[in-house]
Amino acid sequence: MASSRVVARYRDGRLIKGITSNFQPRREGFHVQTPKGAVAAIHQAELKALFFVRDLAGDPTRRESARFSPERPAPGRKIRIEFPDGEVIVGTTQGYQPNRPGFFVIPADAGSNNERCFVITAATSRVTPL
């Protein structure tokens, strides 16, 4: 299985950055190896979302755009996800169903460091089709 750079964002605000090669949406847990070599066991039920990123450092000063690029066709359904902490993600999904534990989203912002993210349905406060 291929390795992916990820940022695991917990509901309580913690985060773990690193590499995973055993994430599967239907499994309850997976592992992330941090840049320092430690291995963290991650439990999906504790997460807000798992972000698959281009770069682990990212740019903390960059603000994501909620606009869809006219040059990049939006695959799937346009969607807005709100979390209890006030964070909002706008993007597209092909698999949102309220009764599923989670779903993938591709951000609307083509310049985002996030290539896609796996959102934990129970961690959302509102999911709205656009």
C-alpha positions in Angstrom: 0.0 0.0 0.0 1.3 3.5 -0.9 2.3 5.9 1.9 0.5 9.2 2.3 1.4 12.5 4.1 -1.4 13.2 6.6 -2.5 15.5 9.3 -4.8 13.9 11.8 -7.0 16.6 13.4 -8.6 15.5 16.7 -12.0 16.8 17.9 -10.2 18.3 21.0 -7.8 20.3 18.9 -4.7 18.1 18.9 -3.1 17.1 15.7 -0.5 14.6 14.6 1.5 15.0 11.3 3.3 12.2 9.5 3.0 9.3 7.1 0.5 6.6 7.0 0.3 3.5 4.8 -2.5 1.6 6.5 -5.5 4.0 6.6 -8.7 2.5 5.3 -12.0 4.4 5.7 -13.9 1.5 7.1 -11.4 0.5 9.7 -11.5 2.0 13.2 -7.8 2.7 13.5 -4.6 3.2 11.6 -1.0 4.3 12.3 0.9 7.5 11.6 4.7 7.7 11.7 5.8 11.2 12.8 8.8 13.0 11.2 10.7 12.1 14.4 10.1 8.4 13.8 7.5 7.8 16.6 4.5 5.7 15.6 1.1 6.9 16.8 -2.0 4.7 16.9 -5.0 6.8 15.6 -8.6 5.9 16.4 -11.1 7.4 13.9 -13.7 8.0 16.6 -11.5 10.6 18.2 -10.8 12.5 15.0 -12.5 15.5 13.4 -10.9 14.7 10.0 -7.8 13.2 8.4 -6.2 15.6 5.9 -4.1 14.1 3.0 -1.6 16.9 2.4 1.0 17.9 -0.2 3.5 19.1 2.5 3.5 18.4 6.2 4.7 21.9 7.0 1.9 23.7 5.1 1.5 27.5 5.4 -0.4 28.4 8.6 -0.9 32.0 7.3 -2.8 30.9 4.2 -6.5 31.1 4.2 -8.5 28.6 2.1 -10.8 29.9 -0.5 -14.4 28.6 -0.6 -14.6 29.3 -4.4 -14.4 26.6 -7.0 -11.9 27.2 -9.7 -13.5 27.6 -13.2 -10.4 26.0 -14.7 -10.8 22.8 -12.6 -14.1 21.0 -13.0 -15.6 20.0 -9.7 -15.8 16.2 -9.5 -18.9 15.0 -7.5 -21.3 17.0 -5.5 -20.4 20.4 -4.1 -20.7 20.5 -0.3 -20.1 22.7 2.7 -19.0 21.1 6.0 -19.2 22.9 9.3 -17.6 21.8 12.5 -18.5 22.7 16.1 -15.2 24.6 16.5 -16.2 27.0 13.6 -14.0 25.5 10.9 -15.6 25.2 7.5 -14.6 23.1 4.5 -16.0 23.7 1.1 -15.4 21.1 -1.6 -16.8 18.2 -3.5 -17.7 14.7 -2.5 -18.8 11.5 -4.2 -19.6 9.6 -1.1 -21.4 11.7 1.6 -24.3 9.8 3.3 -25.3 11.0 6.7 -25.5 7.4 8.0 -21.9 6.6 7.1 -19.0 7.1 9.6 -17.0 9.3 7.2 -16.6 10.6 3.7 -13.9 12.1 1.4 -13.9 15.7 0.3 -11.7 17.4 -2.3 -11.2 21.1 -1.4 -12.7 23.8 -3.6 -9.4 25.7 -3.4 -7.1 24.3 -6.1 -4.1 25.8 -4.3 -4.9 24.2 -1.0 -2.2 22.1 0.7 -5.0 19.6 1.3 -5.3 17.2 -1.6 -8.3 15.6 0.0 -9.6 14.9 3.5 -11.6 12.2 5.2 -14.2 13.8 7.4 -15.7 12.0 10.3 -19.5 12.5 10.0 -20.1 12.5 13.8 -17.6 15.3 14.2 -19.6 17.7 12.0 -22.2 20.2 13.1 -23.7 20.7 9.6 -23.3 19.3 6.1 -24.9 21.3 3.4 -25.1 20.5 -0.3 -24.3 23.6 -2.5 
